[in-house]
């Protein structure tokens, strides 16, 4: 019953990139572009940008946040 950017959660990974039109995209960029609001942001190219490269120090903050999510509180 769940669809969209959060996936379908049905255990079948082949349909996780289902667009609002019901198409299944083979790659992440095409899937993300299907949800993009026209004019709101540029379309993603075939290679996704590395977000940590654009923001110094973000990798360390992201790894610390992920460590909390992967820690005992969420197991």
PDB file of N, H, CA, C and O in Angstrom:
ATOM      1  N   UNK A   1       0.810  -1.201   0.000  1.00  0.00           N
ATOM      2  CA  UNK A   1       0.000   0.000   0.000  1.00  0.00           C
ATOM      3  C   UNK A   1       0.850   1.262   0.000  1.00  0.00           C
ATOM      4  O   UNK A   1       0.322   2.362  -0.159  1.00  0.00           O
ATOM      5  N   UNK A   2       2.153   1.119   0.175  1.00  0.00           N
ATOM      6  H   UNK A   2       2.582   0.225   0.305  1.00  0.00           H
ATOM      7  CA  UNK A   2       3.054   2.265   0.166  1.00  0.00           C
ATOM      8  C   UNK A   2       3.689   2.359  -1.205  1.00  0.00           C
ATOM      9  O   UNK A   2       4.133   1.351  -1.756  1.00  0.00           O
ATOM     10  N   UNK A   3       3.737   3.571  -1.768  1.00  0.00           N
ATOM     11  H   UNK A   3       3.376   4.390  -1.321  1.00  0.00           H
ATOM     12  CA  UNK A   3       4.364   3.784  -3.068  1.00  0.00           C
ATOM     13  C   UNK A   3       5.068   5.125  -3.062  1.00  0.00           C
ATOM     14  O   UNK A   3       4.800   5.977  -2.214  1.00  0.00           O
ATOM     15  N   UNK A   4       5.968   5.307  -4.009  1.00  0.00           N
ATOM     16  H   UNK A   4       6.186   4.615  -4.697  1.00  0.00           H
ATOM     17  CA  UNK A   4       6.601   6.598  -4.172  1.00  0.00           C
ATOM     18  C   UNK A   4       8.063   6.590  -3.796  1.00  0.00           C
ATOM     19  O   UNK A   4       8.734   5.562  -3.895  1.00  0.00           O
ATOM     20  N   UNK A   5       8.556   7.733  -3.366  1.00  0.00           N
ATOM     21  H   UNK A   5       8.011   8.568  -3.286  1.00  0.00           H
ATOM     22  CA  UNK A   5       9.972   7.870  -3.071  1.00  0.00           C
ATOM     23  C   UNK A   5      10.415   6.965  -1.931  1.00  0.00           C
ATOM     24  O   UNK A   5      11.605   6.675  -1.813  1.00  0.00           O
ATOM     25  N   UNK A   6       9.504   6.518  -1.098  1.00  0.00           N
ATOM     26  H   UNK A   6       8.537   6.754  -1.194  1.00  0.00           H
ATOM     27  CA  UNK A   6       9.862   5.618   0.004  1.00  0.00           C
ATOM     28  C   UNK A   6       9.841   4.155  -0.413  1.00  0.00           C
ATOM     29  O   UNK A   6      10.130   3.293   0.416  1.00  0.00           O
ATOM     30  N   UNK A   7       9.516   3.843  -1.646  1.00  0.00           N
ATOM     31  H   UNK A   7       9.281   4.544  -2.320  1.00  0.00           H
ATOM     32  CA  UNK A   7       9.486   2.458  -2.108  1.00  0.00           C
ATOM     33  C   UNK A   7       8.140   1.814  -1.876  1.00  0.00           C
ATOM     34  O   UNK A   7       7.172   2.480  -1.509  1.00  0.00           O
ATOM     35  N   UNK A   8       8.085   0.512  -2.092  1.00  0.00           N
ATOM     36  H   UNK A   8       8.872  -0.030  -2.390  1.00  0.00           H
ATOM     37  CA  UNK A   8       6.831  -0.214  -1.942  1.00  0.00           C
ATOM     38  C   UNK A   8       6.799  -1.109  -0.707  1.00  0.00           C
ATOM     39  O   UNK A   8       5.723  -1.494  -0.248  1.00  0.00           O
ATOM     40  N   UNK A   9       7.951  -1.438  -0.177  1.00  0.00           N
ATOM     41  H   UNK A   9       8.824  -1.125  -0.550  1.00  0.00           H
ATOM     42  CA  UNK A   9       8.077  -2.281   1.014  1.00  0.00           C
ATOM     43  C   UNK A   9       7.339  -3.609   0.865  1.00  0.00           C
ATOM     44  O   UNK A   9       6.728  -4.096   1.815  1.00  0.00           O
ATOM     45  N   UNK A  10       7.400  -4.188  -0.330  1.00  0.00           N
ATOM     46  H   UNK A  10       7.897  -3.791  -1.102  1.00  0.00           H
ATOM     47  CA  UNK A  10       6.750  -5.477  -0.545  1.00  0.00           C
ATOM     48  C   UNK A  10       7.762  -6.619  -0.685  1.00  0.00           C
ATOM     49  O   UNK A  10       7.387  -7.747  -1.005  1.00  0.00           O
ATOM     50  N   UNK A  11       9.034  -6.325  -0.446  1.00  0.00           N
ATOM     51  H   UNK A  11       9.339  -5.409  -0.186  1.00  0.00           H
ATOM     52  CA  UNK A  11      10.071  -7.346  -0.526  1.00  0.00           C
ATOM     53  C   UNK A  11      10.581  -7.596  -1.931  1.00  0.00           C
ATOM     54  O   UNK A  11      11.508  -8.386  -2.111  1.00  0.00           O
ATOM     55  N   UNK A  12      10.003  -6.946  -2.935  1.00  0.00           N
ATOM     56  H   UNK A  12       9.250  -6.304  -2.789  1.00  0.00           H
ATOM     57  CA  UNK A  12      10.414  -7.121  -4.327  1.00  0.00           C
ATOM     58  C   UNK A  12      11.183  -5.882  -4.760  1.00  0.00           C
ATOM     59  O   UNK A  12      10.585  -4.848  -5.057  1.00  0.00           O
ATOM     60  N   UNK A  13      12.522  -5.987  -4.797  1.00  0.00           N
ATOM     61  H   UNK A  13      13.008  -6.827  -4.555  1.00  0.00           H
ATOM     62  CA  UNK A  13      13.333  -4.828  -5.119  1.00  0.00           C
ATOM     63  C   UNK A  13      13.212  -4.403  -6.575  1.00  0.00           C
ATOM     64  O   UNK A  13      13.624  -3.297  -6.925  1.00  0.00           O
ATOM     65  N   UNK A  14      12.661  -5.246  -7.425  1.00  0.00           N
ATOM     66  H   UNK A  14      12.326  -6.145  -7.141  1.00  0.00           H
ATOM     67  CA  UNK A  14      12.564  -4.892  -8.842  1.00  0.00           C
ATOM     68  C   UNK A  14      11.531  -3.805  -9.097  1.00  0.00           C
ATOM     69  O   UNK A  14      11.529  -3.212 -10.176  1.00  0.00           O
ATOM     70  N   UNK A  15      10.648  -3.523  -8.136  1.00  0.00           N
ATOM     71  H   UNK A  15      10.649  -4.005  -7.259  1.00  0.00           H
ATOM     72  CA  UNK A  15       9.641  -2.484  -8.360  1.00  0.00           C
ATOM     73  C   UNK A  15       9.813  -1.277  -7.432  1.00  0.00           C
ATOM     74  O   UNK A  15       8.891  -0.475  -7.292  1.00  0.00           O
ATOM     75  N   UNK A  16      10.958  -1.143  -6.812  1.00  0.00           N
ATOM     76  H   UNK A  16      11.708  -1.795  -6.926  1.00  0.00           H
ATOM     77  CA  UNK A  16      11.180  -0.036  -5.887  1.00  0.00           C
ATOM     78  C   UNK A  16      11.260   1.312  -6.586  1.00  0.00           C
ATOM     79  O   UNK A  16      10.985   2.334  -5.957  1.00  0.00           O
ATOM     80  N   UNK A  17      11.623   1.354  -7.850  1.00  0.00           N
ATOM     81  H   UNK A  17      11.846   0.524  -8.361  1.00  0.00           H
ATOM     82  CA  UNK A  17      11.738   2.614  -8.575  1.00  0.00           C
ATOM     83  C   UNK A  17      10.500   2.866  -9.430  1.00  0.00           C
ATOM     84  O   UNK A  17      10.623   3.244 -10.595  1.00  0.00           O
ATOM     85  N   UNK A  18       9.316   2.665  -8.870  1.00  0.00           N
ATOM     86  H   UNK A  18       9.217   2.359  -7.924  1.00  0.00           H
ATOM     87  CA  UNK A  18       8.072   2.892  -9.590  1.00  0.00           C
ATOM     88  C   UNK A  18       7.732   4.380  -9.568  1.00  0.00           C
ATOM     89  O   UNK A  18       7.671   4.993  -8.502  1.00  0.00           O
ATOM     90  N   UNK A  19       7.512   4.955 -10.746  1.00  0.00           N
ATOM     91  H   UNK A  19       7.562   4.458 -11.612  1.00  0.00           H
ATOM     92  CA  UNK A  19       7.229   6.381 -10.876  1.00  0.00           C
ATOM     93  C   UNK A  19       5.755   6.664 -10.590  1.00  0.00           C
ATOM     94  O   UNK A  19       4.959   5.731 -10.479  1.00  0.00           O
ATOM     95  N   UNK A  20       5.385   7.939 -10.469  1.00  0.00           N
ATOM     96  H   UNK A  20       6.032   8.696 -10.559  1.00  0.00           H
ATOM     97  CA  UNK A  20       3.971   8.265 -10.261  1.00  0.00           C
ATOM     98  C   UNK A  20       3.066   7.759 -11.393  1.00  0.00           C
ATOM     99  O   UNK A  20       1.876   7.526 -11.183  1.00  0.00           O
ATOM    100  N   UNK A  21       3.641   7.590 -12.596  1.00  0.00           N
ATOM    101  H   UNK A  21       4.608   7.779 -12.766  1.00  0.00           H
ATOM    102  CA  UNK A  21       2.855   7.084 -13.729  1.00  0.00           C
ATOM    103  C   UNK A  21       2.755   5.558 -13.736  1.00  0.00           C
ATOM    104  O   UNK A  21       2.053   4.992 -14.574  1.00  0.00           O
ATOM    105  N   UNK A  22       3.447   4.890 -12.815  1.00  0.00           N
ATOM    106  H   UNK A  22       4.017   5.351 -12.135  1.00  0.00           H
ATOM    107  CA  UNK A  22       3.407   3.439 -12.753  1.00  0.00           C
ATOM    108  C   UNK A  22       4.521   2.742 -13.498  1.00  0.00           C
ATOM    109  O   UNK A  22       4.580   1.512 -13.508  1.00  0.00           O
ATOM    110  N   UNK A  23       5.417   3.509 -14.132  1.00  0.00           N
ATOM    111  H   UNK A  23       5.369   4.508 -14.124  1.00  0.00           H
ATOM    112  CA  UNK A  23       6.564   2.922 -14.825  1.00  0.00           C
ATOM    113  C   UNK A  23       7.626   2.539 -13.797  1.00  0.00           C
ATOM    114  O   UNK A  23       7.725   3.161 -12.740  1.00  0.00           O
ATOM    115  N   UNK A  24       8.408   1.525 -14.107  1.00  0.00           N
ATOM    116  H   UNK A  24       8.327   1.019 -14.966  1.00  0.00           H
ATOM    117  CA  UNK A  24       9.526   1.146 -13.247  1.00  0.00           C
ATOM    118  C   UNK A  24      10.809   1.586 -13.941  1.00  0.00           C
ATOM    119  O   UNK A  24      11.148   1.088 -15.014  1.00  0.00           O
ATOM    120  N   UNK A  25      11.517   2.522 -13.320  1.00  0.00           N
ATOM    121  H   UNK A  25      11.241   2.926 -12.448  1.00  0.00           H
ATOM    122  CA  UNK A  25      12.759   3.042 -13.891  1.00  0.00           C
ATOM    123  C   UNK A  25      13.927   2.147 -13.494  1.00  0.00           C
ATOM    124  O   UNK A  25      13.964   1.645 -12.371  1.00  0.00           O
ATOM    125  N   UNK A  26      14.883   1.940 -14.402  1.00  0.00           N
ATOM    126  H   UNK A  26      14.853   2.347 -15.314  1.00  0.00           H
ATOM    127  CA  UNK A  26      16.023   1.077 -14.083  1.00  0.00           C
ATOM    128  C   UNK A  26      17.093   1.764 -13.238  1.00  0.00           C
ATOM    129  O   UNK A  26      17.900   1.086 -12.602  1.00  0.00           O
ATOM    130  N   UNK A  27      17.113   3.092 -13.222  1.00  0.00           N
ATOM    131  H   UNK A  27      16.457   3.642 -13.739  1.00  0.00           H
ATOM    132  CA  UNK A  27      18.167   3.793 -12.496  1.00  0.00           C
ATOM    133  C   UNK A  27      17.630   4.868 -11.580  1.00  0.00           C
ATOM    134  O   UNK A  27      16.502   5.337 -11.733  1.00  0.00           O
ATOM    135  N   UNK A  28      18.461   5.251 -10.625  1.00  0.00           N
ATOM    136  H   UNK A  28      19.377   4.870 -10.501  1.00  0.00           H
ATOM    137  CA  UNK A  28      18.067   6.217  -9.614  1.00  0.00           C
ATOM    138  C   UNK A  28      17.799   7.601 -10.185  1.00  0.00           C
ATOM    139  O   UNK A  28      16.831   8.251  -9.789  1.00  0.00           O
ATOM    140  N   UNK A  29      18.644   8.070 -11.118  1.00  0.00           N
ATOM    141  H   UNK A  29      19.430   7.543 -11.441  1.00  0.00           H
ATOM    142  CA  UNK A  29      18.478   9.425 -11.659  1.00  0.00           C
ATOM    143  C   UNK A  29      17.138   9.564 -12.382  1.00  0.00           C
ATOM    144  O   UNK A  29      16.416  10.534 -12.151  1.00  0.00           O
ATOM    145  N   UNK A  30      16.798   8.624 -13.242  1.00  0.00           N
ATOM    146  H   UNK A  30      17.385   7.836 -13.430  1.00  0.00           H
ATOM    147  CA  UNK A  30      15.526   8.685 -13.966  1.00  0.00           C
ATOM    148  C   UNK A  30      14.349   8.604 -12.999  1.00  0.00           C
ATOM    149  O   UNK A  30      13.334   9.271 -13.201  1.00  0.00           O
ATOM    150  N   UNK A  31      14.478   7.796 -11.957  1.00  0.00           N
ATOM    151  H   UNK A  31      15.303   7.254 -11.794  1.00  0.00           H
ATOM    152  CA  UNK A  31      13.429   7.680 -10.946  1.00  0.00           C
ATOM    153  C   UNK A  31      13.244   9.002 -10.212  1.00  0.00           C
ATOM    154  O   UNK A  31      12.119   9.476 -10.062  1.00  0.00           O
ATOM    155  N   UNK A  32      14.340   9.598  -9.755  1.00  0.00           N
ATOM    156  H   UNK A  32      15.255   9.212  -9.877  1.00  0.00           H
ATOM    157  CA  UNK A  32      14.256  10.869  -9.040  1.00  0.00           C
ATOM    158  C   UNK A  32      13.698  11.961  -9.926  1.00  0.00           C
ATOM    159  O   UNK A  32      12.897  12.776  -9.467  1.00  0.00           O
ATOM    160  N   UNK A  33      14.103  11.998 -11.187  1.00  0.00           N
ATOM    161  H   UNK A  33      14.754  11.336 -11.559  1.00  0.00           H
ATOM    162  CA  UNK A  33      13.601  13.014 -12.110  1.00  0.00           C
ATOM    163  C   UNK A  33      12.094  12.889 -12.337  1.00  0.00           C
ATOM    164  O   UNK A  33      11.435  13.885 -12.635  1.00  0.00           O
ATOM    165  N   UNK A  34      11.541  11.687 -12.201  1.00  0.00           N
ATOM    166  H   UNK A  34      12.076  10.878 -11.959  1.00  0.00           H
ATOM    167  CA  UNK A  34      10.104  11.488 -12.379  1.00  0.00           C
ATOM    168  C   UNK A  34       9.308  12.207 -11.288  1.00  0.00           C
ATOM    169  O   UNK A  34       8.145  12.550 -11.501  1.00  0.00           O
ATOM    170  N   UNK A  35       9.919  12.439 -10.124  1.00  0.00           N
ATOM    171  H   UNK A  35      10.863  12.160  -9.951  1.00  0.00           H
ATOM    172  CA  UNK A  35       9.244  13.112  -9.013  1.00  0.00           C
ATOM    173  C   UNK A  35       9.601  14.598  -8.938  1.00  0.00           C
ATOM    174  O   UNK A  35       9.087  15.313  -8.078  1.00  0.00           O
ATOM    175  N   UNK A  36      10.468  15.063  -9.823  1.00  0.00           N
ATOM    176  H   UNK A  36      10.886  14.482 -10.522  1.00  0.00           H
ATOM    177  CA  UNK A  36      10.950  16.439  -9.786  1.00  0.00           C
ATOM    178  C   UNK A  36       9.846  17.396 -10.214  1.00  0.00           C
ATOM    179  O   UNK A  36       9.163  17.161 -11.211  1.00  0.00           O
ATOM    180  N   UNK A  37       9.677  18.469  -9.461  1.00  0.00           N
ATOM    181  H   UNK A  37      10.232  18.660  -8.651  1.00  0.00           H
ATOM    182  CA  UNK A  37       8.726  19.521  -9.844  1.00  0.00           C
ATOM    183  C   UNK A  37       9.376  20.367 -10.930  1.00  0.00           C
ATOM    184  O   UNK A  37      10.493  20.853 -10.749  1.00  0.00           O
ATOM    185  N   UNK A  38       8.704  20.545 -12.036  1.00  0.00           N
ATOM    186  H   UNK A  38       7.797  20.150 -12.183  1.00  0.00           H
ATOM    187  CA  UNK A  38       9.256  21.295 -13.161  1.00  0.00           C
ATOM    188  C   UNK A  38       9.699  22.679 -12.719  1.00  0.00           C
ATOM    189  O   UNK A  38       8.930  23.417 -12.104  1.00  0.00           O
ATOM    190  N   UNK A  39      10.929  23.027 -13.031  1.00  0.00           N
ATOM    191  H   UNK A  39      11.554  22.427 -13.531  1.00  0.00           H
ATOM    192  CA  UNK A  39      11.457  24.332 -12.697  1.00  0.00           C
ATOM    193  C   UNK A  39      11.964  24.481 -11.283  1.00  0.00           C
ATOM    194  O   UNK A  39      12.614  25.478 -10.968  1.00  0.00           O
ATOM    195  N   UNK A  40      11.685  23.522 -10.425  1.00  0.00           N
ATOM    196  H   UNK A  40      11.157  22.712 -10.681  1.00  0.00           H
ATOM    197  CA  UNK A  40      12.097  23.640  -9.024  1.00  0.00           C
ATOM    198  C   UNK A  40      13.585  23.391  -8.843  1.00  0.00           C
ATOM    199  O   UNK A  40      14.219  24.002  -7.981  1.00  0.00           O
ATOM    200  N   UNK A  41      14.139  22.511  -9.638  1.00  0.00           N
ATOM    201  H   UNK A  41      13.624  22.015 -10.338  1.00  0.00           H
ATOM    202  CA  UNK A  41      15.556  22.186  -9.536  1.00  0.00           C
ATOM    203  C   UNK A  41      15.989  21.534 -10.849  1.00  0.00           C
ATOM    204  O   UNK A  41      15.151  21.033 -11.599  1.00  0.00           O
ATOM    205  N   UNK A  42      17.293  21.539 -11.129  1.00  0.00           N
ATOM    206  H   UNK A  42      17.974  21.945 -10.519  1.00  0.00           H
ATOM    207  CA  UNK A  42      17.736  20.926 -12.391  1.00  0.00           C
ATOM    208  C   UNK A  42      17.566  19.411 -12.368  1.00  0.00           C
ATOM    209  O   UNK A  42      17.630  18.781 -11.312  1.00  0.00           O
ATOM    210  N   UNK A  43      17.354  18.848 -13.526  1.00  0.00           N
ATOM    211  H   UNK A  43      17.302  19.360 -14.383  1.00  0.00           H
ATOM    212  CA  UNK A  43      17.234  17.390 -13.643  1.00  0.00           C
ATOM    213  C   UNK A  43      18.585  16.743 -13.351  1.00  0.00           C
ATOM    214  O   UNK A  43      19.634  17.308 -13.661  1.00  0.00           O
ATOM    215  N   UNK A  44      18.549  15.574 -12.761  1.00  0.00           N
ATOM    216  H   UNK A  44      17.697  15.115 -12.509  1.00  0.00           H
ATOM    217  CA  UNK A  44      19.773  14.832 -12.495  1.00  0.00           C
ATOM    218  C   UNK A  44      20.290  14.219 -13.781  1.00  0.00           C
ATOM    219  O   UNK A  44      19.510  13.767 -14.619  1.00  0.00           O
ATOM    220  N   UNK A  45      21.593  14.204 -13.936  1.00  0.00           N
ATOM    221  H   UNK A  45      22.227  14.572 -13.256  1.00  0.00           H
ATOM    222  CA  UNK A  45      22.215  13.555 -15.074  1.00  0.00           C
ATOM    223  C   UNK A  45      22.377  12.074 -14.798  1.00  0.00           C
ATOM    224  O   UNK A  45      21.931  11.586 -13.759  1.00  0.00           O
ATOM    225  N   UNK A  46      23.009  11.351 -15.710  1.00  0.00           N
ATOM    226  H   UNK A  46      23.371  11.747 -16.554  1.00  0.00           H
ATOM    227  CA  UNK A  46      23.170   9.908 -15.517  1.00  0.00           C
ATOM    228  C   UNK A  46      24.040   9.554 -14.307  1.00  0.00           C
ATOM    229  O   UNK A  46      23.865   8.497 -13.700  1.00  0.00           O
ATOM    230  N   UNK A  47      24.973  10.441 -13.962  1.00  0.00           N
ATOM    231  H   UNK A  47      25.115  11.299 -14.455  1.00  0.00           H
ATOM    232  CA  UNK A  47      25.799  10.212 -12.766  1.00  0.00           C
ATOM    233  C   UNK A  47      25.320  11.143 -11.669  1.00  0.00           C
ATOM    234  O   UNK A  47      25.235  12.355 -11.867  1.00  0.00           O
ATOM    235  N   UNK A  48      25.008  10.583 -10.518  1.00  0.00           N
ATOM    236  H   UNK A  48      25.076   9.598 -10.357  1.00  0.00           H
ATOM    237  CA  UNK A  48      24.546  11.388  -9.396  1.00  0.00           C
ATOM    238  C   UNK A  48      25.718  12.118  -8.762  1.00  0.00           C
ATOM    239  O   UNK A  48      26.795  11.541  -8.618  1.00  0.00           O
ATOM    240  N   UNK A  49      25.528  13.385  -8.379  1.00  0.00           N
ATOM    241  H   UNK A  49      24.653  13.854  -8.496  1.00  0.00           H
ATOM    242  CA  UNK A  49      26.611  14.113  -7.725  1.00  0.00           C
ATOM    243  C   UNK A  49      26.869  13.552  -6.333  1.00  0.00           C
ATOM    244  O   UNK A  49      25.955  13.038  -5.687  1.00  0.00           O
ATOM    245  N   UNK A  50      28.079  13.648  -5.882  1.00  0.00           N
ATOM    246  H   UNK A  50      28.821  14.066  -6.406  1.00  0.00           H
ATOM    247  CA  UNK A  50      28.445  13.222  -4.531  1.00  0.00           C
ATOM    248  C   UNK A  50      28.147  14.387  -3.591  1.00  0.00           C
ATOM    249  O   UNK A  50      28.871  15.382  -3.622  1.00  0.00           O
ATOM    250  N   UNK A  51      27.111  14.303  -2.758  1.00  0.00           N
ATOM    251  H   UNK A  51      26.523  13.494  -2.733  1.00  0.00           H
ATOM    252  CA  UNK A  51      26.718  15.444  -1.933  1.00  0.00           C
ATOM    253  C   UNK A  51      27.802  15.902  -0.968  1.00  0.00           C
ATOM    254  O   UNK A  51      27.885  17.092  -0.662  1.00  0.00           O
ATOM    255  N   UNK A  52      28.612  15.009  -0.494  1.00  0.00           N
ATOM    256  H   UNK A  52      28.544  14.043  -0.743  1.00  0.00           H
ATOM    257  CA  UNK A  52      29.644  15.385   0.465  1.00  0.00           C
ATOM    258  C   UNK A  52      30.753  16.216  -0.172  1.00  0.00           C
ATOM    259  O   UNK A  52      31.457  16.936   0.535  1.00  0.00           O
ATOM    260  N   UNK A  53      30.924  16.135  -1.488  1.00  0.00           N
ATOM    261  H   UNK A  53      30.351  15.550  -2.063  1.00  0.00           H
ATOM    262  CA  UNK A  53      31.943  16.931  -2.159  1.00  0.00           C
ATOM    263  C   UNK A  53      31.582  18.416  -2.184  1.00  0.00           C
ATOM    264  O   UNK A  53      32.472  19.267  -2.203  1.00  0.00           O
ATOM    265  N   UNK A  54      30.299  18.732  -2.183  1.00  0.00           N
ATOM    266  H   UNK A  54      29.576  18.041  -2.167  1.00  0.00           H
ATOM    267  CA  UNK A  54      29.853  20.117  -2.282  1.00  0.00           C
ATOM    268  C   UNK A  54      29.854  20.841  -0.938  1.00  0.00           C
ATOM    269  O   UNK A  54      29.855  22.072  -0.904  1.00  0.00           O
ATOM    270  N   UNK A  55      29.854  20.109   0.154  1.00  0.00           N
ATOM    271  H   UNK A  55      29.853  19.109   0.127  1.00  0.00           H
ATOM    272  CA  UNK A  55      29.745  20.715   1.475  1.00  0.00           C
ATOM    273  C   UNK A  55      30.834  20.177   2.396  1.00  0.00           C
ATOM    274  O   UNK A  55      30.700  19.073   2.925  1.00  0.00           O
ATOM    275  N   UNK A  56      31.900  20.931   2.597  1.00  0.00           N
ATOM    276  H   UNK A  56      32.008  21.828   2.168  1.00  0.00           H
ATOM    277  CA  UNK A  56      32.997  20.467   3.471  1.00  0.00           C
ATOM    278  C   UNK A  56      32.486  20.135   4.876  1.00  0.00           C
ATOM    279  O   UNK A  56      31.705  20.884   5.462  1.00  0.00           O
ATOM    280  N   UNK A  57      32.937  19.013   5.392  1.00  0.00           N
ATOM    281  H   UNK A  57      33.571  18.404   4.916  1.00  0.00           H
ATOM    282  CA  UNK A  57      32.544  18.586   6.735  1.00  0.00           C
ATOM    283  C   UNK A  57      31.258  17.802   6.783  1.00  0.00           C
ATOM    284  O   UNK A  57      30.914  17.249   7.828  1.00  0.00           O
ATOM    285  N   UNK A  58      30.528  17.736   5.668  1.00  0.00           N
ATOM    286  H   UNK A  58      30.807  18.185   4.820  1.00  0.00           H
ATOM    287  CA  UNK A  58      29.238  17.040   5.705  1.00  0.00           C
ATOM    288  C   UNK A  58      29.392  15.533   5.825  1.00  0.00           C
ATOM    289  O   UNK A  58      28.530  14.869   6.401  1.00  0.00           O
ATOM    290  N   UNK A  59      30.478  14.982   5.289  1.00  0.00           N
ATOM    291  H   UNK A  59      31.178  15.521   4.820  1.00  0.00           H
ATOM    292  CA  UNK A  59      30.667  13.533   5.386  1.00  0.00           C
ATOM    293  C   UNK A  59      30.761  13.097   6.844  1.00  0.00           C
ATOM    294  O   UNK A  59      30.159  12.097   7.234  1.00  0.00           O
ATOM    295  N   UNK A  60      31.508  13.837   7.643  1.00  0.00           N
ATOM    296  H   UNK A  60      31.998  14.649   7.326  1.00  0.00           H
ATOM    297  CA  UNK A  60      31.664  13.489   9.053  1.00  0.00           C
ATOM    298  C   UNK A  60      30.324  13.588   9.790  1.00  0.00           C
ATOM    299  O   UNK A  60      29.995  12.721  10.599  1.00  0.00           O
ATOM    300  N   UNK A  61      29.547  14.652   9.509  1.00  0.00           N
ATOM    301  H   UNK A  61      29.814  15.356   8.851  1.00  0.00           H
ATOM    302  CA  UNK A  61      28.232  14.792  10.143  1.00  0.00           C
ATOM    303  C   UNK A  61      27.293  13.673   9.707  1.00  0.00           C
ATOM    304  O   UNK A  61      26.535  13.145  10.521  1.00  0.00           O
ATOM    305  N   UNK A  62      27.339  13.314   8.439  1.00  0.00           N
ATOM    306  H   UNK A  62      27.955  13.743   7.778  1.00  0.00           H
ATOM    307  CA  UNK A  62      26.473  12.244   7.929  1.00  0.00           C
ATOM    308  C   UNK A  62      26.847  10.903   8.557  1.00  0.00           C
ATOM    309  O   UNK A  62      25.971  10.125   8.935  1.00  0.00           O
ATOM    310  N   UNK A  63      28.138  10.636   8.667  1.00  0.00           N
ATOM    311  H   UNK A  63      28.850  11.268   8.360  1.00  0.00           H
ATOM    312  CA  UNK A  63      28.567   9.372   9.263  1.00  0.00           C
ATOM    313  C   UNK A  63      28.175   9.306  10.735  1.00  0.00           C
ATOM    314  O   UNK A  63      27.808   8.238  11.225  1.00  0.00           O
ATOM    315  N   UNK A  64      28.246  10.428  11.449  1.00  0.00           N
ATOM    316  H   UNK A  64      28.544  11.296  11.051  1.00  0.00           H
ATOM    317  CA  UNK A  64      27.837  10.450  12.858  1.00  0.00           C
ATOM    318  C   UNK A  64      26.334  10.207  12.986  1.00  0.00           C
ATOM    319  O   UNK A  64      25.896   9.478  13.877  1.00  0.00           O
ATOM    320  N   UNK A  65      25.538  10.818  12.094  1.00  0.00           N
ATOM    321  H   UNK A  65      25.893  11.410  11.371  1.00  0.00           H
ATOM    322  CA  UNK A  65      24.094  10.610  12.130  1.00  0.00           C
ATOM    323  C   UNK A  65      23.742   9.167  11.794  1.00  0.00           C
ATOM    324  O   UNK A  65      22.867   8.578  12.428  1.00  0.00           O
ATOM    325  N   UNK A  66      24.417   8.597  10.803  1.00  0.00           N
ATOM    326  H   UNK A  66      25.128   9.076  10.288  1.00  0.00           H
ATOM    327  CA  UNK A  66      24.157   7.198  10.440  1.00  0.00           C
ATOM    328  C   UNK A  66      24.562   6.253  11.558  1.00  0.00           C
ATOM    329  O   UNK A  66      23.910   5.233  11.782  1.00  0.00           O
ATOM    330  N   UNK A  67      25.631   6.589  12.256  1.00  0.00           N
ATOM    331  H   UNK A  67      26.160   7.417  12.074  1.00  0.00           H
ATOM    332  CA  UNK A  67      26.069   5.741  13.374  1.00  0.00           C
ATOM    333  C   UNK A  67      24.972   5.664  14.429  1.00  0.00           C
ATOM    334  O   UNK A  67      24.741   4.605  15.013  1.00  0.00           O
ATOM    335  N   UNK A  68      24.298   6.782  14.673  1.00  0.00           N
ATOM    336  H   UNK A  68      24.486   7.642  14.198  1.00  0.00           H
ATOM    337  CA  UNK A  68      23.199   6.762  15.653  1.00  0.00           C
ATOM    338  C   UNK A  68      22.059   5.892  15.156  1.00  0.00           C
ATOM    339  O   UNK A  68      21.478   5.134  15.932  1.00  0.00           O
ATOM    340  N   UNK A  69      21.729   5.991  13.865  1.00  0.00           N
ATOM    341  H   UNK A  69      22.201   6.607  13.235  1.00  0.00           H
ATOM    342  CA  UNK A  69      20.643   5.185  13.315  1.00  0.00           C
ATOM    343  C   UNK A  69      20.969   3.689  13.278  1.00  0.00           C
ATOM    344  O   UNK A  69      20.084   2.841  13.398  1.00  0.00           O
ATOM    345  N   UNK A  70      22.255   3.388  13.110  1.00  0.00           N
ATOM    346  H   UNK A  70      22.974   4.077  13.013  1.00  0.00           H
ATOM    347  CA  UNK A  70      22.665   1.985  13.046  1.00  0.00           C
ATOM    348  C   UNK A  70      22.991   1.434  14.431  1.00  0.00           C
ATOM    349  O   UNK A  70      23.315   0.254  14.565  1.00  0.00           O
ATOM    350  N   UNK A  71      22.910   2.262  15.446  1.00  0.00           N
ATOM    351  H   UNK A  71      22.647   3.221  15.337  1.00  0.00           H
ATOM    352  CA  UNK A  71      23.268   1.871  16.806  1.00  0.00           C
ATOM    353  C   UNK A  71      22.196   1.041  17.492  1.00  0.00           C
ATOM    354  O   UNK A  71      21.173   0.717  16.888  1.00  0.00           O
ATOM    355  N   UNK A  72      22.428   0.698  18.751  1.00  0.00           N
ATOM    356  H   UNK A  72      23.258   0.961  19.241  1.00  0.00           H
ATOM    357  CA  UNK A  72      21.534  -0.194  19.499  1.00  0.00           C
ATOM    358  C   UNK A  72      20.114   0.358  19.686  1.00  0.00           C
ATOM    359  O   UNK A  72      19.172  -0.422  19.826  1.00  0.00           O
ATOM    360  N   UNK A  73      19.947   1.671  19.691  1.00  0.00           N
ATOM    361  H   UNK A  73      20.712   2.305  19.577  1.00  0.00           H
ATOM    362  CA  UNK A  73      18.612   2.236  19.900  1.00  0.00           C
ATOM    363  C   UNK A  73      17.637   1.845  18.797  1.00  0.00           C
ATOM    364  O   UNK A  73      16.430   1.780  19.031  1.00  0.00           O
ATOM    365  N   UNK A  74      18.150   1.584  17.600  1.00  0.00           N
ATOM    366  H   UNK A  74      19.130   1.636  17.410  1.00  0.00           H
ATOM    367  CA  UNK A  74      17.275   1.272  16.457  1.00  0.00           C
ATOM    368  C   UNK A  74      17.383  -0.185  16.010  1.00  0.00           C
ATOM    369  O   UNK A  74      16.928  -0.520  14.916  1.00  0.00           O
ATOM    370  N   UNK A  75      17.963  -1.044  16.813  1.00  0.00           N
ATOM    371  H   UNK A  75      18.333  -0.773  17.702  1.00  0.00           H
ATOM    372  CA  UNK A  75      18.071  -2.446  16.414  1.00  0.00           C
ATOM    373  C   UNK A  75      16.871  -3.237  16.857  1.00  0.00           C
ATOM    374  O   UNK A  75      16.797  -4.439  16.603  1.00  0.00           O
TER     375      UNK A  75
END
